[in-house]
Amino acid sequence: MVRNLLSERKVYVVGIGFHRYQRRTDTTYVALGLTAARQALEDAGVAWRDVEVAYTGTALLGMGASRIMLSHLGSSGIPMTQIENASASGSSAVAQACLDVASGRTDLALALGVDKPRHGLPMAPAEAGIKNLEGGTIVPFTHFALLASEYMSMHGIPAEAVAKVAEKNHRNGAHNPYAQRQKRRTMEEIMADPISGSLTRLQCCPVGEGAAAVIIASEDAIQHLGLDRRRAIRVLSSATRTERLYGPGEGIDAALTAETAQLAFDDAGVGPTDLDVLEVHDAFSIEELLYTEALGLCGPGEAASLIDNGQFDLGGRCAVSPSGGLLAMGHPIGPTGAGQVAEITRQLRGEAGARQQPGARTGLAHMVGVGAVCVVHVLQRDAN
């Protein structure tokens, strides 16, 4: 049985930082990453010399990205590890930082996600020597368009019901200064520009550049460094799983999400009904419906109606993707998962401004990545 180290030694998010997610520019990845890291250090009230280990999540930069970037903060000689786990790279960096602190090896860790799009998205499985039955002809947006078509047919809902995910998330993103898309959209705009099946351009996430950083601390570090205990958000659990063999017709990403979330809920001692705020991997609008159901917020086929009646809005039962999600916040790959944890932290602190979920105390960050891998973190504000 796997031990939940985070229950044996408490772990907290004490600092968060971003470089805005945006279209590709001439800004170097070093400048992107340093902006987020410096903001997180300032937010935590710690100095770079206090950090004992650093993990960098990136999917696109190539080898050796960390030291040349972080040396601008000072050549401290601390351990640095670069993590590639597809879309879950940033989430995996946070997971490793949490485990490092929970194990007692360190007291203060930096988890940083940073990426810039280069020449396409290189996929190692294409070089695995294993023939794919579809031969690479089904690109991601077509894959999810097929899932959307299946979902709509199975549950008897129109394309507009799926598109309302994007309407909600673009509305949230309009209030997020770090989002790539910061414009509220009408349903007419969202339903325009079809790309594949019923999926349209605004129902597909933009892949740009950016960075997100999270500072993870032990209780000892909080006390020793004199940090603001009221702004420290506890990480109750961190769970990671990869796909196994599933039955015919079973949705792999949704099934993997359900398994990983159950581990995270069990370790955290909470359940879906306890969640006040949720960030999910909504690279395509249909994914939010599939994953909220897989996470147990509602039954199969019920998510669309809950969005329609405002249950997943800010002020609703559980605010889903208050950052704008991948659809509006953007999906620069490496930073995305770390950015989700940072957004949950901001929400649980009560510092999210116009997109604040009232009274938020418990939140969950969920990411899936090619492979397939799923990473889930459950966070909670301590009762005062």
N, C-alpha and C positions, 0 to 999 in steps of 0.2 A: 504493500500500500504506500502510495506517494505521500510524504509528509507535506503539510502546509506550513512552510517555514515562516510565512507572513503572519501566522497566528502565534508563533512562538516568540518572535521578536518583531515588534510593531514597526511598520514602515510608513513614511508619510511623503506626500508631494509638498514641498515647501517653496518651490519657485517654478514659474512658467514663463516662456518667452516665445516670440514668433518673429519671423520675417514674413511679410504678407505673401500669400500665394498669388502668383501672377503668370502671365504669358512669358515665354522665354525672352530674356533681355541680355545685355552685355555684362550684367552683374556677375561676378565670379561666385562660384559655390562657396569660396572662403568668406566673402562678404555676407552672403546669405546666412551661413551657419553662425558666424560670429555675432551677427545682429541678434539672432534668437538666443544664443548662449549668454551674451552679455545682459540681455533683458531678463533672462531667467535668474542669473546671479544677482542682479539688482533687486528683482522681485523677492528673492529669498532673503536678501540682506547678508549674503556671504561673499567672500572673495575667492578668486580662482585658486589661490593657495590652499583653501580649505577643502577643495574637491580632491577625492582620493582615487577615483577611477572614472573613466569615460567610455561610453558606448555610443557609436555612431551608426544609425540605421540609414542605409542608402542602397538603392537598387540600380542606379544608372551611372555612377561616377567612375567606377573602376577601382582598382586597388590603391591602397596607400593614401586615402583621402584625409584621414583624421589628424595625424600629427602636424602636417604642414598648415592645416587650418587652426588647430587649437594652440599651436606654438605661439601664435600672436597674442594669446592670453598670458603666456609665460611658459618657458620650457621646464616644467616641474618634474618630468620623468615618470609621471604616474602611468599605470597600465591603461592602454587604449585598445579597444577592440572594435573592428568594423563588422557590422552585421547586415547581411543581405537575406531577406526572406520575402521577396516580391512585395506586394502591397502591404504586407505586415512587417516590413523592415523596421519602421519606427516603433511599432507596438512591441516587437521583439527586443529592441534596444531598451525600452522601458522595463520589460519583463526581466531582462538580465540585470539591470540596475537594481530592481527591487530584490531579486534573489541575492545579489552581492551584499546588499545592506542587511537583509533578513538573516543571512548566514552568519553575520558577525564579522565578516572579512573586512568590511569597510563601514563607515558611518555616513559618508556623504558621496553621492554619485551623480554624474551628469548623464542623462540619456538625450541624445540629439538626433534629430532626423533632418537630412538635407538632400536635395536632388536638383538636377537640371536635366531636361530632356536633351538627348543627343541625336543619334541617328536611328530612330525607331526604338522599339523595345526588344532588345535581344533576349531570347528565351532558350535556356539550356536544353529543355526537353526536345527541342527541334534537332539537337545534335546527339540524341541518345541512341540512335540507331534502331529505334522502334517505330514501325510504320503506324501512322494514325489513319483510322478508317475514313475520316472526313478529309484527310490530306491537307489540312490547314485552310480549307475553303470557308469554314465557318468562323468568321472573326468575332471578337467578343460582343459587339453590339448586336450581331445577328443571333448569337447564342442566347442572349438575354431577351431579344425580341421574340424568339421561339418560346422561351419560358413565360413571357408575358401573354402570348397567345394561348398557351396551355392553361395558364391561371384564369384568364378571362373566360375561356370556354368552360372550364371545370366549375367555376363559381358564378357564372352568369352575370358578369359585370362588364361595362363598356370600357373602351380605351380611355375615356375621360376620367374614370375612377382611378386608373393607374397614374395618369398625368397629374392628378391632384397632389401626389407626393412631391412632384417638382414644384407645383405652385406654392405649397407650404414651405419647402426648403429654400426656394428663391426669396420668399418673403422674409425668412429668418436671415438669410445671407445679406440682405439689403441693410441690416443693422450691424454687420460684422466688419470692422475695419481691416481685418486680416484676410477676408474672403476674396477670391479671384473674381467672382461674379457678385456685384453689389447692387443689383437692380431687381426690384419687384417686378414680376411678370404676370400678365393676364393669362387666362386659359387659352385665349385665342393665340397669343404669342407662343405659348408652350406647345400647342398642338400643331404649330406650323413647322416647316422644314423637316419632313420625315426622313429618317436615315435608313431604318430597316423595320419592316412591319409597322407596328403602331408606335415604335419608339422614334422620338424626334430629337433634334439637336439639343434642346434644353432639358431633355430627359436623360442625357448622357453627360458624364462628368468631363470637365476640361482637365487635361494633363499639362501642367506648367512647371514652374520652379518655385522654391520657397524653402522655409526651414521652420522647425518647431523644437523647443527644448524643454526638458523637465528636470528639476533637481529633486533627487530622492534622498531622504534623511532618516536616520534612526532617532529614537527619543533621546538618546545620549547626545547626539549632535545638536538637537534642538535646544537642549539644556545648556550644553557646553558653549555653544555659539550665541546663546541668548536670542534665539529666533522667536518670532511672533507665533506663539502656540495657537492662537485663534485662527490663523490663516493656514495652518497645516492640515491637510486633508489626508486621511488614512487610506492606504491601499489595502482593502480587506483580503483580496485574492487576485491571483494572476494565473491563468490557465492557458495552456497551449496544446493543441492536438493537430495531427495530420489525418488525411482521409484514410479510410480502410475500404474493404470491399462491401458495397451496398447492393441491395436488391434491385432487380430490373425496374427502371422507371423512377427510382427514388432520387430526388434532387440532392446531389452530393454536397453542395455548399450549405444548403439548409439543414441537412442531416448532421453535417460536421458542426455547424453552428449550435444546434440543439445539444449535442454531446459536450462540446467545450463549455457552453454556458452552464450546463448542469453541474459540471465540475467546479466552475467558478462560484455558482450559487451555494453549493454544498460547503465549499471552503469558507465562504464569507458568512454563512449562516443567515442568508437572506433569500428571498425569492422574487420572481417577476413582479408581484404586486407591491413590493417594497420600493420599486424604482420610481424616482421622481423625474429623472432625466436620462436620456439614452442617445449615444452616438453610434450609428451603424454604418456598415460598408454599403452605401447606396450609390455605387458608381453608375448604376442605371436605375431608373425609378422603380421598376418591378422588384428590385432587391429589398427595398424597405418593407414591402408587404410580406415577402417571403421570410425575412429575418425577424421581423417583429413577431410573426407567428411562431417561428422556430424557437425564439427566445422565451416563448410562453406568455407574452403579453395578451394574447387572445387566441382563439381557436382558428383552425384552417378556414380561409375564406372570409374572415371577419375583419381583417386589417383595413380594407378599403372603406368600409362603413364607419370605422372608428376615426379615420382621417376625415371623412366627410362630415362627421358631427363634432369635430374639434377635439376629440379625446387625446390626440397626439400633438396638438398645438401648444404653444406657450400658454400656461394657465389651465391646460387640460390635465387629464389624469396622469399622463407621463409625457413630457416634452421630448419628442423624437427629433434628433438632428437640429438642435437650436443654433448650432454654428452655421447652419445652411447645408450641412452634410457635404459629401463629396460633390453633389450636384452643383452647389453654389460656392461653398468654401473652396472647392477644387481638390484635385488629387495629384499632387506632385510626387507620388509614390513613397519615397523614403520618409518624408516628414509626416505623412497623413496620420498614422497610428499614434505617434507622439502628440500630434496636434489634437487628436480626440481626447486623450487623457488631460491635456492642458485645458481644453474647453470644459470638460466635466469638473475639473478643479475650480475653474472660474465660476461655474454655476453653483457649486456647493459652498463656495466662499460668499456667494451673493454679490458678485462683482461684475455680472454680465450686462448691466445696463438695460437697454431697450429689449434685449432678448433674454432677460432673466426669467427663469421658472420660479414662481413664488414658493418660498419655503423649501427649496430643494435640499435634501439631506443625503440621499443615496443615488448613485449614478453608475452606469455601465458603459464601457467603451468596447466596441466589437469590430474586429477586422478579419477579413479573409484575404488570402493571397494565392497566386498561382502555385499549384503543387499537389493538392491544395492544403493550405495551412490555415488555422484559425487561432486567433489570440483574443482573449477576453479579460478585461480588468474590471473589478468592482471596487468603487471608492465610496467613502462615507465621511461626512462631517461629524466629528464627535459631538455628542450632546453637551451643551454648556449648562 
